[in-house]
């Protein structure tokens, strides 16, 4: 019994320590946003834009078909019960409020978060971070800050793309390829969507972006000595990111809709 | 005025089993130290300590007579910027091109991305034969060319102190004479250097003092 209690205590203590470290790390990066040194702005801007390109633009060919599949699939299912539920409201509830942010975050974790974790681990392991420091440059400013800005902006953009494609694209696919009656679907969506839905989407995207970036960077920087630590760290980062996103999603939904 | 002054400086490097206990070391502007020691790991670690890449267990590090605060890595950055460091663990940033690596510090501190290599860097790149490879990523360079690019980056950063490890191996024997020539010009400007080399002629030519490392203790000769 003592052994089990000790094990649980150690795990809880380690988890609390890890979460505290993540918050401290987030704080460190956030402070950099509000500091405005003259040096490095152009470089930070370029790396941020590159990150937006890698995370958002390059993900479009993947997220658009997925959004179309989800949108049309949900419309088909909900038109069957349209007598019982408001189709527009149901779509807004499912896609804009819940599925959109989560699927977008999931795709970003699969594509970019793992890539960032590996990249940072590699940079750390092979002394590239030391090389940046030897140039007199703060790695937090040229490595962490642009990735935070880039990934968060990319998630926000992808989330908007996902919602639009899932709703409008899904509607068009059903309208073109089937004879399923959908009534005045777009008007229903227009009536159902509120400013809160849009604000919640933006808030979720921002929090997901922060959680994903910080978790991946933290795990990346934790790799110090062995190359075999890179896959372990990456896998931990991906799982943690997904878990944190789900938790954040639930908390924000409870705060705004309950 | 000392450029670097280590007082009761203790460092521990458990992975390689090396440590220095309460060492004292002072380096002035016209010093050129050759490190002589039985253990390459220990010599490398000493070089790393001078480059502020190892956090001390205890003791004081003075850079240009100002005490360096190791509690926050950001305090070290202005000092590190003034140190040229060529060693086995020197690296280039792999996700940008060689040209961008050579310009990285200027990109940052001049706050502009529309810069071109200065005359010295261009000349060195041409002389060392990597000028046509500037627009590829470091990972695509051969190991010799990669090390040459690192050396050029460090040589052109206008350091106040130059630390280098086994240049005869790092640069490669074919380019060693070129490196020696560049270094000779730099040393003429009274640039302090600390280096590890197994080339006796090189040691004789470039050092005016020697650091003997044995069992974690340091003596100057």
HADDOCK unambig.tbl for C-alpha pairs under 7 A between the chains (distance, minus, plus):
assign (segid A and resid 39 and name CA) (segid B and resid 108 and name CA) 5.71 0.50 0.50
assign (segid A and resid 39 and name CA) (segid B and resid 109 and name CA) 4.90 0.50 0.50
assign (segid A and resid 39 and name CA) (segid B and resid 110 and name CA) 6.57 0.50 0.50
assign (segid A and resid 39 and name CA) (segid B and resid 111 and name CA) 5.22 0.50 0.50
assign (segid A and resid 40 and name CA) (segid B and resid 108 and name CA) 4.14 0.50 0.50
assign (segid A and resid 40 and name CA) (segid B and resid 109 and name CA) 6.02 0.50 0.50
assign (segid A and resid 40 and name CA) (segid B and resid 111 and name CA) 5.08 0.50 0.50
assign (segid A and resid 41 and name CA) (segid B and resid 111 and name CA) 6.08 0.50 0.50
assign (segid A and resid 42 and name CA) (segid B and resid 111 and name CA) 5.53 0.50 0.50
assign (segid A and resid 42 and name CA) (segid B and resid 112 and name CA) 5.84 0.50 0.50
assign (segid A and resid 42 and name CA) (segid B and resid 113 and name CA) 6.63 0.50 0.50
assign (segid A and resid 43 and name CA) (segid B and resid 107 and name CA) 6.52 0.50 0.50
assign (segid A and resid 43 and name CA) (segid B and resid 108 and name CA) 6.11 0.50 0.50
assign (segid A and resid 43 and name CA) (segid B and resid 113 and name CA) 6.94 0.50 0.50
assign (segid A and resid 126 and name CA) (segid B and resid 91 and name CA) 6.98 0.50 0.50
assign (segid A and resid 127 and name CA) (segid B and resid 89 and name CA) 6.43 0.50 0.50
assign (segid A and resid 127 and name CA) (segid B and resid 90 and name CA) 6.71 0.50 0.50
assign (segid A and resid 127 and name CA) (segid B and resid 91 and name CA) 5.91 0.50 0.50
assign (segid A and resid 128 and name CA) (segid B and resid 91 and name CA) 5.51 0.50 0.50
assign (segid A and resid 128 and name CA) (segid B and resid 92 and name CA) 6.03 0.50 0.50
assign (segid A and resid 128 and name CA) (segid B and resid 93 and name CA) 5.36 0.50 0.50
assign (segid A and resid 131 and name CA) (segid B and resid 90 and name CA) 6.69 0.50 0.50
assign (segid A and resid 131 and name CA) (segid B and resid 91 and name CA) 5.97 0.50 0.50
assign (segid A and resid 131 and name CA) (segid B and resid 92 and name CA) 6.63 0.50 0.50
assign (segid A and resid 133 and name CA) (segid B and resid 77 and name CA) 6.07 0.50 0.50
assign (segid A and resid 133 and name CA) (segid B and resid 80 and name CA) 6.90 0.50 0.50
assign (segid A and resid 134 and name CA) (segid B and resid 77 and name CA) 6.96 0.50 0.50
assign (segid A and resid 134 and name CA) (segid B and resid 80 and name CA) 4.90 0.50 0.50
assign (segid A and resid 134 and name CA) (segid B and resid 81 and name CA) 5.40 0.50 0.50
assign (segid A and resid 135 and name CA) (segid B and resid 80 and name CA) 6.82 0.50 0.50
assign (segid A and resid 135 and name CA) (segid B and resid 81 and name CA) 4.86 0.50 0.50
assign (segid A and resid 135 and name CA) (segid B and resid 105 and name CA) 5.81 0.50 0.50
assign (segid A and resid 136 and name CA) (segid B and resid 77 and name CA) 4.38 0.50 0.50
assign (segid A and resid 136 and name CA) (segid B and resid 78 and name CA) 5.44 0.50 0.50
assign (segid A and resid 136 and name CA) (segid B and resid 80 and name CA) 5.72 0.50 0.50
assign (segid A and resid 136 and name CA) (segid B and resid 81 and name CA) 4.16 0.50 0.50
assign (segid A and resid 137 and name CA) (segid B and resid 77 and name CA) 6.42 0.50 0.50
assign (segid A and resid 138 and name CA) (segid B and resid 74 and name CA) 6.65 0.50 0.50
